Amino acid sequence: MIPPTVNAPAKINVHLRVFPPENGFHPLRSWFRTVDLFDTLSLETGRRGAAHTRGCSIACDDPTVPRGDDNLICRADAALRGSESEPGELDHWKSPRRYRLVKRIPSGGGLGGGSSDAAATLALREFGNPPLGLADASRARYAAIAAELGSDVPFFLSHQFDGTTDATCTGRGEIVEPFTPGRRHAVLLILPGLHVATPAVFKKFDELPATMTDGQPDFAAWSMLPAIELLPLLRNDLEAATFALHPSLGELRAECEQRLGRPVRMTGSGSTLFSLYDDPAEAAEVISRLDVRSIVG
Ligand code: C5P
C-alpha cells in the first residue's frame, strides 16, 4: 500500500517589512509565496509504522534533521495527539506514528522548510478527506495549532488545505490573506549553504536604526508587473541585520547582483538569496554565471 504522502513546499518572502517588537514578536507585513522546491512527508502505516514505542519518530536520510521532539513534525504530531478527542479516529492515528521525510529544503535558509513540514503533518491528518468538507471547528483547531507551532506554519497550512500559493501575511506572520498572483515569476534561488539563526537576526534588527515603513503595498497588483519592474520595489528589512551578522552573505549578494545584472533579495532571515524572471528558461540559463549552488524553484 502506498503510504499517505504530502509535498511540503518551500516559501520565499518576496517582500518583507518588519516593525518594532510587541510581546516578544515583531509585527510584519510580507508577501509570502511558495516555490517549487519540496520536502516530501509520508506517514508509515501498518506494522512498520506501529513498531515504535514512542509517540512519534522520523526516518530521514539527512543527518542534520533533528529527530524526536526537537522536530516540528513531532511537535505538530504531539499537538494533534493532544487535541484529538473525537470518536471514530482512524486506527493509525491512535497508535505511535512514524514519519518518513525526504528533505530537500535546506534548513536555516529562510525557506520555511521546518514550518512547511509541520503544516504537512497537519495535512496528513486529513489525508484523503476533501478540504472543503472540513468543518469550521476543525479548521479553527488546525489554525490554532499552526499558529502555536510557528509564525510561518499558518501560511503553509493555507497552502495544504486551500492550495494557496501567494498571500499577504501580517501579525507575526500568522494572519494569512491569500491572493491569486497576476503572473507567476520564475524564482532563481541562490543557496549559500549557510545556517542562519532567526532569533539572533531579530535581536540584531532591534539594535540597528529603525527602517522607514512604506504603507501597505497591494501585492496582487505588484504581482502583475514584469520581473524587472517588480524587483526594484522589493525590500527585506532583515537584510541589514543578517548581513551584519554574516558579512560574507552581504558580499555574496553584491557579487550576484553584479553577475546577474539585476536586484537580488534575501528571503526571511536568510541565508537564501533570490531573483525573479519572467521566463523560467532565462532563469535556468543564468545559473552558469554563479559560483554558488542555485536552482530555479
Ligand atoms: O515563530 P517562529 O518560531 O518561526 O519564530 C522564531 C523566532 O523568531 C521567535 O522566537 C522570535 O524570536 C523571532 N520572531 C520575531 N517576530 C516574528 C517572527 C519570529 O521576533 N514575526
Residues whose N, C-alpha, C, O or C-beta is under 5 A from the ligand:
A	BS01	C5P	G24 F25 H26 P27 L28 L149 G150 S151 D152 R172 G173 T198 P199 F202
